[in-house]
Amino acid sequence: MTTLQAAPARATYREVFAVGQFRVLFTGYTLFLGGETVKMLALSVTVYAGTGSSLLAALAYVAGFLPYALGGTLLLAYADRWPPRAVMAGYDLVRAAVAAVLAAGLLSPTAMLVLVFVTGVPGAVASAARGALLPELLDGDRYVLGRAVFSMAAGGTQVLGFAVGGMLIAALGPYGALWITVASCLLSAALLRLRLSGRPRRAPAAGYAVRETWRVNRELLRRPAIRSLLLAQWLPPALVVGAEGVLVPYAARIGEPGSAGLLFTAVALGMLTGDLVIGRLLRPRRRERLAGPLALLLGAPLLGFALSPGPVTAALLLAVSGFGVAYQLGLARRFLEAVPEASRGQAFGLALTGTMTLQGLFAAGGGALGEVAAPGLVVGAAGAASLLAVAGLWRVLAGGVARAPADGLPGRDGLAHAARVSPAEPAP
């Protein structure tokens, strides 16, 4: 059985941004985040105005994320079969075309939802290609910090995206704001095509892509090392997301309905702070050793919601919970080393697909549970469930996972003698 390599020397964010190709990839990603935020807000407003249905408006907001589950189970093989630059730039052009059709105002609300859903399916492939390209641009601890930068960008978009998107919609109207998305997509596509270096595909085409996607996904999940690492990155945060499904009802329940925005912002600020502090101040080995304790922070603060705290205390509890997401920085390098290079794109895509699918399911489950139980109890139950998941995964969080062979998938490494890993997303 192969062993995990020693942790690399600590890097700095300055070193990460000194890599020109990383700056190109990161700029493209921020354009992607901004455009998608505006599109989803504008689509939600448009659908609600046209139907008066809160359910359809909510579906409009998540329509761009739901297809990841489908794309992740059918098309991920293309993340390794096609050159990453072509995949990312090509999908930006698809997004630009979709946003232009939406901005034209020619479709019914139902047709708009169908269009966004269908064209969102390849998004899993583009995200997988982006995630697999990152370790080709950054090595050692720079890769871990690079992931942290992408996570902070995602968190910052949550903090600022609603406000900026709302102002654009107020100033330009939902259809006018959609042209901002068209521009961001075209700019991202041009940037990636002209400034990002071309790289060859990782794996040759072998049979039907759907069949290959299923085969490689099965092989990845059959390996105890990789399966454990995937569960470690999926379950603890996904269970906590179940609490977010009832934050709006919770704010109303404590008599402060206007504080819902504060609660959501606290989560995002906690995540951003955790990535910044843990990534900058701790050495790689220390980060990896603290993965387990940091994962406990996800659920432990949420137990306090059983006491129905006021908005300020609730926001502090949520911020601490968000800080705990930084446990994934201690897992990033080890996940990278656990997967075979030829299937790296699909492995990252599988991780992202599981993350988004489970978070969506648990958020919906939290909302459903809120129909029969007090919101504070639902938040506390989500925290308790996350703690149970961490306890069940403690061996991989605080123990070890063997490194996978670089030349292929066969083999069944045990967990007894090595380390552990993880990511988060839409950040790669």
HUTALIN-V601470 format. One record per backbone hydrogen bond with DSSP energy under -0.5 kcal/mol. CO is the residue of the C=O (numbers start at 0). NH is the residue of the N-H. Records with the same first field share a line. If there is no record, write none. Layout:
CO=NH / NH
//
This chain:
1=402
8=140
11=15
12=16
13=17
15=18
17=19
18=22
19=23
20=24
21=25
22=26
23=27
24=28
25=29
26=30
27=31
28=32
29=33
30=34
31=35
32=36
33=37
34=38
35=39
36=40
37=41
38=42
39=43
40=44
41=45
42=46
43=47
44=48
45=49
46=50
47=51
51=53
52=56
53=57
54=58
55=59
56=60
57=61
58=62
61=64 / 65
62=66
64=67
65=68 / 69
66=70
67=71
68=72
69=72 / 73
70=74 / 75
74=77
75=78
76=79 / 80
77=81
79=201 / 202
82=86
83=87
84=88
85=89
86=90
87=91
88=92
89=93
90=94
91=95
92=96
93=97
94=98
95=99
96=100
97=101
98=102
99=103
100=104 / 105
101=104
107=111
108=112
109=113
110=114
111=115
112=116
113=117
114=118
115=119
116=119 / 120
117=120
119=122
120=123
121=124 / 125
122=126
123=127
124=128
125=129
126=130
127=131
128=132
129=133
130=134
132=135 / 136
133=136 / 137
138=141 / 142
139=142 / 143
140=144
141=145
142=146
143=147
144=148
145=149
146=150
147=151
148=152
149=153
150=154
151=155
152=156
153=157
154=158
155=159
156=160
157=161
159=163
160=164
161=165
162=166
163=167
164=168
165=169
166=170
167=171
168=172
171=175
172=176
173=177
174=178
175=178 / 179
176=179 / 180
177=181
178=182
179=183
180=184
181=185
182=186
183=187
184=188
185=189
186=190
187=191
188=192
189=193
190=194 / 195
191=195
207=211
208=212
209=213
210=214
211=215
212=216
213=217
214=218
215=219
216=220
217=221
218=222
219=222
221=223
222=226
223=227
224=228
225=229
226=230
227=231
228=232
229=233
230=234
233=237
234=238
235=239
236=240
237=241
238=241
239=242 / 243
240=243 / 244
242=245
243=246
245=249
246=250
247=251
248=252
249=253
250=255
251=254
255=258
256=259
257=260
258=262
259=263
260=264
261=265
262=266
263=267
264=268
265=269
266=270
267=271
268=272
269=273
270=274
271=275
272=276
273=277
274=278
275=279
276=280
277=281
282=286
283=287
284=288
285=289
287=290
289=293
290=294
291=295
292=296
293=296 / 297
294=297 / 298
295=299
296=300
298=301 / 302
299=302
300=303
301=304
302=305
303=306
304=307
309=313
310=314
311=315
312=316
313=317
314=318
315=319
316=320
317=321
318=322
319=323
321=324
322=325
323=326
324=327
325=328 / 329
326=329
327=330 / 331
328=332
330=334 / 421
331=335
332=336
333=337
334=338
339=342
340=343
342=346
343=347
344=348
345=349
346=350
347=351
348=352
349=353
350=354
351=355
352=356
353=357
354=358
355=359
356=360
357=361
358=362
359=363
360=364
361=365
362=366
363=367
364=368
365=369
367=370
368=371 / 372
373=376 / 377
374=378
375=379
376=380
377=381
378=382
379=383
380=384
381=385
382=386
383=387
384=388
385=389
386=390
387=391
388=392
390=393
392=395 / 396
393=397
394=398 / 399
400=418
404=407
413=401
414=417
//
